[in-house]
């Protein structure tokens, strides 16, 4: 019997999948930011990586890595303890891609002007396709300054960290082509208050920098237990200290790091996050006893940058999907993009995405220049937690709006919006939630005035470009005229700082349509509580065309 009798309809008016496109060349805001912030030399490489990420095969690998999450294997069939995590082959394919591109170490292994900016652009693109793989990548990137504190550890481990030959094998680092590093900070009773940690480290001998210690205790969040070593906070005789804790010991035996379970997370499904216990594990002190927080916080500075970059990337991914949809889907005899209210929605989303990209990339520029420029170093110290707070706080609502653009199809997990939706809250929580970031901004302000001076120097370069921006700059200055109860209003202060900085960047560097829309809505007060409320007079169609992923 012919199957035609059972066919109910022909599939019409469904947009094609957004695939086989270039994530770099189709993102004008990112291309422009990479060039102006110091990575014009990386244009060809970023173009190649953007093409690889947009390839249908890579997109499918990302989907499979999330569909088939890692599995914990505590024992082998004979009862021997394994403490291993098994991954779908798609995970290893994605990891080979991101490590091959050097996002875990390139600015350290191949230092040059604009190296952090070039990496930041690639990181924003990668987040749109498979963000789970960015967790081990980010932690490895952030660990390098801390590892350099110990000459012996650096000599053995940095060549492996710098290698781009991804090696997932579970064996001692000397037998591997590549090494990845993680961190173990938080415990059940303390969370962000790491000084409440109870894990103990006892010196094997006299102790001191580089010495061996025995570690006993637990970690409540221990990401990527499968990788080669972790920086771990533990209480030593001299106070909270930072230790380098490898999975395998120098004699070839397994370190006593026992996985208790993998976390059942809302999103971030491709990546393994765990709880572990240390049963007399061996670790080596990085820095001095009692200086664990300053030692590991430098790692946190780099990982906070990546939280902002990752959220900017996830936001761009969602907006790209929404724009692709409205330029193809028809309703009521017109393409969605031709319907004024929908044009307003996607233009508003595009403005939010470009502002996030500009802000995160400007911060990456400060990471490139902080070593030689005191003003950039001060800008980085103040603005890293502020940028992380604001970009990560704004992105979730925008992703939800992008999902709504698709209607019911946006809420189906077969498409990319489900992954982006479940992933987007993570960066706001990881490496310090919103309150922690805002309080860190206040600490930076209280420590010295240099950061605030650097911040206002950035704003002053845009003075006169837009009257609404000039008024906003005066408003931020007024926030610091009265410091009474500033902790109570810290979120509002940081919000004003970042929105004004975004406006300054867009007024100087973006198109008049984008800059006007941002200032009219975010600064001018003519904006509603939801996306899609840009005021009249804004060139919404031009904004949407600029952001369209083609």
For each residue, the residues with C-beta under 8 A, 3 or more apart:
1: 5
2: 5
3: 6 7
4: 7
5: 1 2
6: 3
7: 3 4 10
8:
9:
10: 7
11: 14
12:
13: 329 330
14: 11 329
15: 18 324 325 328 329
16: 328
17: 56 59
18: 15 21 320 321 324 416 549
19: 54 55 56 59
20: 54 55 56
21: 18 26 54 549 550
22: 25 26 47 50 51 54
23: 26 27 50 51 53 54 125 128 129 549
24: 27 30 31 46 47 49 50 51 121 125
25: 22 31 47 50
26: 21 22 23 50 54 320 548 549 550
27: 23 24 30 31 50 125 316 320 357 547 549
28: 31 32 546 547
29: 32 33 353 354 357 358 510 546 547
30: 24 27 33 34 121 124 125 316 357 361
31: 24 25 27 28 34 35 43
32: 28 29 35 36 509 510
33: 29 30 36 37 121 357 358 361 362 509
34: 30 31 37 39 40 42 43 46 117 118 121 361
35: 31 32 39 40 43
36: 32 33 509
37: 33 34 114 117 361 362 364 365 368
38: 113 114 117 365 368
39: 34 35 42 43 46 114 115 117 118 121
40: 34 35 43 114
41: 112 114 118
42: 34 39 45 46 114 117 118 121
43: 31 34 35 39 40 46 47
44: 47 48
45: 42 48 49 118
46: 24 34 39 42 43 49 50 118 121 122 125
47: 22 24 25 43 44 50 51
48: 44 45 51 52
49: 24 45 46 52 53 101 122 125
50: 22 23 24 25 26 27 46 47 53 54 125
51: 22 23 24 47 48 54 55
52: 48 49 55 58 97
53: 23 49 50 58 97 125 126 128 129
54: 19 20 21 22 23 26 50 51 58 59 129
55: 19 20 51 52 58 59
56: 17 19 20 59 60
57: 60 61
58: 52 53 54 55 61 62 94 97 129
59: 17 19 54 55 56 62 63 129 416
60: 56 57 63 64 90
61: 57 58 64 65 90 93 94 130
62: 58 59 65 66 90 94 129 130 270 419
63: 59 60 66 67 90 416 419
64: 60 61 67 68 88 90
65: 61 62 68 87 88 90 91 93 94 130 132 133 270
66: 62 63 69 130 132 269 270 419
67: 63 64 88 269
68: 64 65 88 90
69: 66 88 269 270
70: 85 86 87 88 91 226 262 270 271 272
71: 85 86
72: 84 85 259 261 262 272 274
73: 76 82 84 85 86
74: 81 82 83 259
75: 79 80 81 82
76: 73 79 80 82
77:
78:
79: 75 76
80: 75 76
81: 74 75 258
82: 73 74 75 76
83: 74 225 254 257 258 259
84: 72 73 170 226
85: 70 71 72 73 225 226 259 262 272 274
86: 70 71 73
87: 65 70 91 92 168 226 270 272
88: 64 65 67 68 69 70 91 270
89: 92 93
90: 60 61 62 63 64 65 68 93 94
91: 65 70 87 88 94 95 132 133 270
92: 87 89 95 96 166 168
93: 61 65 89 90 96 97
94: 58 61 62 65 90 91 97 98 129 130 133 270
95: 91 92 98 99 133 136 166 168
96: 92 93 99 100 166
97: 52 53 58 93 94 100 101
98: 94 95 101 103 104 126 133 134 137
99: 95 96 102 103 104 137 164 165 166 178 180
100: 96 97 164 165 166
101: 49 97 98 106 122 126 164
102: 99 105 106 109 110 119 164
103: 98 99 106 119 122 123 126 134 137 141
104: 98 99 136 137 140 141 161 180
105: 102 108 109 140 141 144 161 162
106: 101 102 103 109 110 115 118 119
107: 110 111 115 116 119 141 368
108: 105 111 141 144 158 161 162
109: 102 105 106 162
110: 102 106 107 115
111: 107 108 115
112: 41 115
113: 38 368
114: 37 38 39 40 41 42 117 118 368
115: 39 106 107 110 111 112 118 119 368
116: 107 119 120 364 365 367 368
117: 34 37 38 39 42 114 120 121 361 364 365 368
118: 34 39 41 42 45 46 106 114 115 121 122
119: 102 103 106 107 115 116 122 123 141 364
120: 116 117 123 124 305 309 360 361 364
121: 24 30 33 34 39 42 46 117 118 124 125 361
122: 46 49 101 103 118 119 125 126
123: 103 119 120 126 127 134 306 309 310 313
124: 30 120 121 127 128 309 310 312 313 316 357 360 361
125: 23 24 27 30 46 49 50 53 121 122 128 129 313
126: 53 98 101 103 122 123 129 130 131 133 134 313
127: 123 124 131 134 309 310 311 312 313 314 316 317
128: 23 53 124 125 313 314 316 317 320 420
129: 23 53 54 58 59 62 94 125 126 317
130: 61 62 65 66 94 126 133 134 270
131: 126 127 134 268 310 313 314 423
132: 65 66 91 135 268 269 270 271 423
133: 65 91 94 95 98 126 130 136 137 270 271
134: 98 103 123 126 127 130 131 137 138 306 310
135: 132 138 139 223 224 268 271 273
136: 95 104 133 139 140 180 182 223 224 227 271
137: 98 99 103 104 133 134 140 141 180
138: 134 135 141 142 302 303 306 310
139: 135 136 142 143 180 181 182 183 223 224 299 303
140: 104 105 136 137 143 144 161 179 180 181 182 227
141: 103 104 105 107 108 119 137 138 144 302 303 306
142: 138 139 145 183 298 299 300 301 302 303 306
143: 139 140 146 147 161 181 182 183 231 299
144: 105 108 140 141 147 148 158 161
145: 142 148 149 298 299 302
146: 143 149 231 242 286 287 295 296 298 299
147: 143 144 150 153 154 157 158 161 181 244 286
148: 144 145 154 158
149: 145 146 154 209 286 287 295
150: 147 153 154 209 210 244 284 286
151: 154 155 210
152: 155 156 210
153: 147 150 156 157 210 244 284 286
154: 147 148 149 150 151 157 158
155: 151 152 158
156: 152 153 159 160 173 174
157: 147 153 154 160 161 173 179 181 229
158: 108 144 147 148 154 155 161 162
159: 156 162 163
160: 156 157 163 173 176 177 178 179 228
161: 104 105 108 140 143 144 147 157 158 178 179 180 181
162: 105 108 109 158 159
163: 159 160 167 177 178 179
164: 99 100 101 102 178
165: 99 100 177 178
166: 92 95 96 99 100 178
167: 163 176 177 178 179
168: 87 92 95 226
169: 175 176
170: 84 226 247
171: 175 176 248
172: 175 176 248 252
173: 156 157 160 176 179 228 229 246 248
174: 156
175: 169 171 172
176: 160 167 169 171 172 173 179 228
177: 160 163 165 167
178: 99 160 161 163 164 165 166 167
179: 140 157 160 161 163 167 173 176 227 228 229
180: 99 104 136 137 139 140 161 224 227 228
181: 139 140 143 147 157 161 227 228 229 230 231
182: 136 139 140 143 222 223 224 225 227 229 230 231
183: 139 142 143 223 230 231 232 296 299 303
184: 219 221 222 230 231 232 233 245 276
185: 194 197 219 221 232 233 296
186: 190 191 192 194 219 220 221
187: 190 191 194 196 197 198 199 217 218 219 220
188: 218 220
189: 196 198
190: 186 187 193 194 195 196 197
191: 186 187 220
192: 186 432 433 436
193: 190 196
194: 185 186 187 190 197 233 240 292 293
195: 190 240 293
196: 187 189 190 193
197: 185 187 190 194 217 233 234 235 240
198: 187 189 217 235
199: 187 215 216 217 218 219 232 233 234 235 278
200: 215 216 217 234 235 236
201: 213 214 215 234 235 236 241 243 283 285
202: 213 214 215 216 236 237
203: 206 207 208 211 212 213 236 237
204: 207 211 212 213 214
205: 211 212
206: 203 211
207: 203 204 211 213 236 237 238 285 289
208: 203 211 285 288 289
209: 149 150 285 286 287 288
210: 150 151 152 153 284 285
211: 203 204 205 206 207 208 284 285
212: 203 204 205 282 283 284
213: 201 202 203 204 207 234 236 243 282 283 284 285
214: 201 202 204 280 281 282
215: 199 200 201 202 232 234 243 245 278 280 281 282 283
216: 199 200 202 278 279 280 281
217: 187 197 198 199 200 234 277 278
218: 187 188 199 260 275 276 277 278
219: 184 185 186 187 199 222 232 275 276 278
220: 186 187 188 191 275
221: 184 185 186 263 273 275
222: 182 184 219 225 230 273 274 275 276
223: 135 136 139 182 183 271 272 273 274
224: 135 136 139 180 182 227 271 272 273
225: 83 85 182 222 257 259 272 274 276
226: 70 84 85 87 168 170 272
227: 136 140 179 180 181 182 224 230 247
228: 160 173 176 179 180 181 246 247 248
229: 157 173 179 181 182 244 245 246 247
230: 181 182 183 184 222 227 245
231: 143 146 181 182 183 184 242 243 244 245 286 295 296 299
232: 183 184 185 199 215 219 242 243 244 245 278 283
233: 184 185 194 197 199 240 241 242 243 292 293 296
234: 197 199 200 201 213 215 217 240 241 243 283 292
235: 197 198 199 200 201 239 240 241
236: 200 201 202 203 207 213 239 240 241 285 289 290 292
237: 202 203 207 289
238: 207 241 288 289 290
239: 235 236 289 290 291 292
240: 194 195 197 233 234 235 236 290 292 293
241: 201 233 234 235 236 238 285 287 288 289 290 291 292 295
242: 146 231 232 233 285 286 287 291 292 295 296
243: 201 213 215 231 232 233 234 283 284 285 286
244: 147 150 153 229 231 232 283 284 285 286
245: 184 215 229 230 231 232 255 257 278 281 282 283 284
246: 173 228 229 249 255 282
247: 170 227 228 229 254 255 257
248: 171 172 173 228 252 253 254 255
249: 246 252 253 254 255 282
250:
251:
252: 172 248 249
253: 248 249
254: 83 247 248 249
255: 245 246 247 248 249 281 282
256: 278 279 280 281 282
257: 83 225 245 247 276 277 278 281
258: 81 83 276 277 278 279
259: 72 74 83 85 225 262 274 275 276
260: 218 274 275 276 277
261: 72 274 275
262: 70 72 85 259 272 273 274
263: 221 273 274 275
264:
265: 268 269 273 426
266: 422 425 426
267: 419 421 422 423 424 425 426
268: 131 132 135 265 271 273 422 423 426
269: 66 67 69 132 265 419 422
270: 62 65 66 69 70 87 88 91 94 130 132 133
271: 70 132 133 135 136 223 224 268
272: 70 72 85 87 223 224 225 226 262
273: 135 221 222 223 224 262 263 265 268
274: 72 85 222 223 225 259 260 261 262 263
275: 218 219 220 221 222 259 260 261 263
276: 184 218 219 222 225 257 258 259 260
277: 217 218 257 258 260
278: 199 215 216 217 218 219 232 245 256 257 258 281
279: 216 256 258
280: 214 215 216 256
281: 214 215 216 245 255 256 257 278
282: 212 213 214 215 245 246 249 255 256
283: 201 212 213 215 232 234 243 244 245
284: 150 153 210 211 212 213 243 244 245
285: 201 207 208 209 210 211 213 236 241 242 243 244 288 289
286: 146 147 149 150 153 209 231 242 243 244 295
287: 146 149 209 241 242 291 292 294 295
288: 208 209 238 241 285 291
289: 207 208 236 237 238 239 241 285
290: 236 238 239 240 241
291: 239 241 242 287 288 294 295
292: 194 233 234 236 239 240 241 242 287 295 296
293: 194 195 233 240 296 297
294: 287 291 297 298
295: 146 149 231 241 242 286 287 291 292 298
296: 146 183 185 231 233 242 292 293 299 300
297: 293 294 300 301
298: 142 145 146 294 295 301 302
299: 139 142 143 145 146 183 231 296 302 303
300: 142 296 297 303 304 431 432
301: 142 297 298 304 305 380 384
302: 138 141 142 145 298 299 305 306 367
303: 138 139 141 142 183 299 300 306 307 430 431
304: 300 301 307 308 384 385 388 431 432 437
305: 120 301 302 308 309 360 363 364 367 384 387 388
306: 123 134 138 141 142 302 303 309 310
307: 303 304 310 311 388 392 427 428 430 431
308: 304 305 311 312 359 360 363 387 388 391 392 427
309: 120 123 124 127 305 306 312 313 360 364
310: 123 124 127 131 134 138 306 307 313 314 427
311: 127 307 308 314 315 356 360 391 392 395 424 427 428
312: 124 127 308 309 315 316 353 356 357 359 360 391 395
313: 123 124 125 126 127 128 131 309 310 316 317
314: 127 128 131 310 311 317 318 395 399 420 423 424 427
315: 311 312 318 319 352 353 356 391 394 395 398 399 424
316: 27 30 124 127 128 312 313 319 320 353 356 357
317: 127 128 129 313 314 320 321 416 420
318: 314 315 321 322 349 398 399 402 403 417 420 421 424
319: 315 316 322 323 346 349 350 352 353 398 402 547
320: 18 26 27 128 316 317 323 324 547 549
321: 18 317 318 324 325 402 406 415 416 417 420
322: 318 319 325 326 346 349 401 402 405 406
323: 319 320 326 327 337 346 350 544 547 548 549
324: 15 18 320 321 327 328 548 549
325: 15 321 322 328 329 336 405 406
326: 322 323 329 335 336 337 342 343 346 405 544
327: 323 324 335 336 337 548
328: 15 16 324 325 335
329: 13 14 15 325 326 335 336
330: 13 333 334 335 336
331: 334 336 339
332: 339
333: 330
334: 330 331 338 339
335: 326 327 328 329 330 338 339
336: 325 326 327 329 330 331 339 342 405
337: 323 326 327 342 343 346 541 544
338: 334 335 343
339: 331 332 334 335 336 342 343
340: 343 344 540
341: 344 345 532
342: 326 336 337 339 345 346 405 532
343: 326 337 338 339 340 346 347 540 541 544
344: 340 341 347 348 532 533 534 540
345: 341 342 348 349 401 405 531 532
346: 319 322 323 326 337 342 343 349 350 405 540 544 547
347: 343 344 350 351 517 534 538 540 541 543 544
348: 344 345 351 352 517 521 531 532 533 534 540
349: 318 319 322 345 346 352 353 398 401 402 531
350: 319 323 346 347 353 354 514 543 544 546 547
351: 347 348 354 355 514 517 518 521 534 543
352: 315 319 348 349 355 356 394 398 531
353: 29 312 315 316 319 349 350 356 357 398 547
354: 29 350 351 357 358 506 510 514 547
355: 351 352 358 359 502 503 505 506 518 522
356: 311 312 315 316 352 353 359 360 391 394 395 502
357: 27 29 30 33 124 312 316 353 354 360 361
358: 29 33 354 355 361 362 502 505 506 509 510
359: 308 312 355 356 362 363 387 390 391 498 501 502 505
360: 120 124 305 308 309 311 312 356 357 363 364 387 391
361: 30 33 34 37 117 120 121 124 357 358 364 365
362: 33 37 358 359 365 366 458 501 505
363: 305 308 359 360 366 367 380 383 384 387
364: 37 116 117 119 120 305 309 360 361 367 368
365: 37 38 116 117 361 362 368 369 376
366: 362 363 369 370 376 377 379 380 383
367: 116 302 305 363 364 370 380
368: 37 38 107 113 114 115 116 117 364 365
369: 365 366 372 373 376 377
370: 366 367 373 376 377 380
371: 377
372: 369
373: 369 370 376 377
374: 377 378 450
375: 378 379 450 453 454 457
376: 365 366 369 370 373 379 380 454
377: 366 369 370 371 373 374 380 381
378: 374 375 381 382 448 450 451 453 454
379: 366 375 376 382 383 451 454 455 458
380: 301 363 366 367 370 376 377 383 384
381: 377 378 384 444 451
382: 378 379 385 386 441 444 445 451 452 454 455
383: 363 366 379 380 386 387 451 455 501
384: 301 304 305 363 380 381 387 388
385: 304 382 388 389 432 436 437 438 440 441 444
386: 382 383 389 390 437 438 441 494 497 498
387: 305 308 359 360 363 383 384 390 391 498
388: 304 305 307 308 384 385 391 392 427 431 432 437
389: 385 386 392 393 428 434 437 438 441 491 494 498
390: 359 386 387 393 394 494 495 498 499
391: 308 311 312 315 356 359 360 387 388 394 395 498
392: 307 308 311 388 389 395 427 428 434
393: 389 390 396 428 434
394: 315 352 356 390 391 397 398
395: 311 312 314 315 356 391 392 398 399 424 427 428
396: 393 399 400 424 425 428
397: 394 400 401 531
398: 315 318 319 349 352 353 394 395 401 402 531
399: 314 315 318 395 396 402 403 417 420 421 424
400: 396 397 403 404 421
401: 322 345 349 397 398 404 405 530 531 532
402: 318 319 321 322 349 398 399 405 406 410 417 420
403: 318 399 400 406 410 411 417 420 421
404: 400 401 407 410
405: 322 325 326 336 342 345 346 401 402 410
406: 321 322 325 402 403 409 410 411 415 417
407: 404 410
408: 411 412
409: 406 412 415
410: 402 403 404 405 406 407 415 417
411: 403 406 408 417 418
412: 408 409 415 418
413: 418 419
414: 418
415: 321 406 409 410 412 418
416: 18 59 63 317 321 419 420
417: 318 321 399 402 403 406 410 411 420 421
418: 411 412 413 414 415 421 422
419: 62 63 66 267 269 413 416 422 423
420: 128 314 317 318 321 399 402 403 416 417 423 424
421: 267 318 399 400 403 417 418 424
422: 266 267 268 269 418 419 425
423: 131 132 267 268 314 419 420 426
424: 267 311 314 315 318 395 396 399 420 421 427
425: 266 267 396 422 428 429
426: 265 266 267 268 423 429 430
427: 307 308 310 311 314 388 392 395 424 430 431
428: 307 311 389 392 393 395 396 425 433 434
429: 425 426 433
430: 303 307 426 427
431: 300 303 304 307 388 427
432: 192 300 304 385 388 436 437 440
433: 192 428 429 436 437
434: 389 392 393 428 437 438 491
435: 438 439 490 491
436: 192 385 432 433 439 440
437: 304 385 386 388 389 432 433 434 440 441 494
438: 385 386 389 434 435 441 442 490 491 493 494
439: 435 436 442 443 487 490
440: 385 432 436 437 443 444
441: 382 385 386 389 437 438 444 445 490 493 494 497
442: 438 439 445 446 486 487 490
443: 439 440 446 447
444: 381 382 385 440 441 447 451
445: 382 441 442 451 452 480
446: 442 443
447: 443 444 451
448: 378 451
449: 452 453
450: 374 375 378 453 454
451: 378 379 381 382 383 444 445 447 448 454 455
452: 382 445 449 455 456 480
453: 375 378 449 450 456 457
454: 375 376 378 379 382 450 451 457 458
455: 379 382 383 451 452 458 459 497 501
456: 452 453 459 460 473 477
457: 375 453 454 460 461
458: 362 379 454 455 461 462 501 504
459: 455 456 462 463 473 476 500 501 504
460: 456 457 463 473
461: 457 458 504 508
462: 458 459 465 466 469 503 504 505 507 508
463: 459 460 469 470 473
464: 470
465: 462 469 504 507 508 515
466: 462 469 470 503 507 515 516 519
467: 470 471
468: 471 472 503 519 520 523 524
469: 462 463 465 466 472 473 500 503 504 507 519 523
470: 463 464 466 467 473 474
471: 467 468 474 475 523
472: 468 469 475 476 496 499 500 503 523
473: 456 459 460 463 469 470 476 477 500 504
474: 470 471 477 478
475: 471 472 478 479 496 500
476: 459 472 473 479 480 496 497 500
477: 456 473 474 480 481
478: 474 475 481 482
479: 475 476 482 493 496 497
480: 445 452 476 477 483
481: 477 478
482: 478 479
483: 480 486
484:
485: 488 489
486: 442 483 489 490 493
487: 439 442 490
488: 485
489: 485 486 492 493
490: 435 438 439 441 442 486 487 493 494
491: 389 434 435 438 494 495
492: 489 495 496
493: 438 441 479 486 489 490 496 497
494: 386 389 390 437 438 441 490 491 497 498
495: 390 491 492 498 499
496: 472 475 476 479 492 493 499 500
497: 386 441 455 476 479 493 494 500 501
498: 359 386 387 389 390 391 494 495 501 502
499: 390 472 495 496 502 503 522 523
500: 459 469 472 473 475 476 496 497 503 504 523
501: 359 362 383 455 458 459 497 498 504 505
502: 355 356 358 359 498 499 505 506 518 522
503: 355 462 466 468 469 472 499 500 506 507 515 518 519 522 523
504: 458 459 461 462 465 469 473 500 501 507 508
505: 355 358 359 362 462 501 502 508 509 510
506: 354 355 358 502 503 509 510 514 515 518 519
507: 462 465 466 469 503 504 510 515 519
508: 461 462 465 504 505
509: 32 33 36 358 505 506
510: 29 32 354 358 505 506 507 514 515
511: 514 515 542 543 546
512: 515 516
513: 516 517 538 539 542 543 546
514: 350 351 354 506 510 511 517 518 543 546
515: 465 466 503 506 507 510 511 512 518 519
516: 466 512 513 519 520 537 538 539
517: 347 348 351 513 514 520 521 534 538 539 540 543
518: 351 355 502 503 506 514 515 521 522 523
519: 466 468 469 503 506 507 515 516 522 523 524
520: 468 516 517 523 524 526 527 534 535 537 538
521: 348 351 517 518 524 526 527 533 534 535 538
522: 355 499 502 503 518 519 527
523: 468 469 471 472 499 500 503 518 519 520
524: 468 519 520 521 527 535
525:
526: 520 521 535
527: 520 521 522 524 533 534 535
528: 532 533
529: 533
530: 401 533
531: 345 348 349 352 397 398 401
532: 341 342 344 345 348 401 528
533: 344 348 521 527 528 529 530
534: 344 347 348 351 517 520 521 527 538 540
535: 520 521 524 526 527 538
536:
537: 516 520
538: 347 513 516 517 520 521 534 535 543
539: 513 516 517 542 543
540: 340 343 344 346 347 348 517 534 543 544
541: 337 343 347 544 545
542: 511 513 539 545 546
543: 347 350 351 511 513 514 517 538 539 540 546 547
544: 323 326 337 343 346 347 350 540 541 547 548
545: 541 542 548
546: 28 29 350 511 513 514 542 543
547: 27 28 29 319 320 323 346 350 353 354 543 544
548: 26 323 324 327 544 545
549: 18 21 23 26 27 320 323 324
550: 21 26
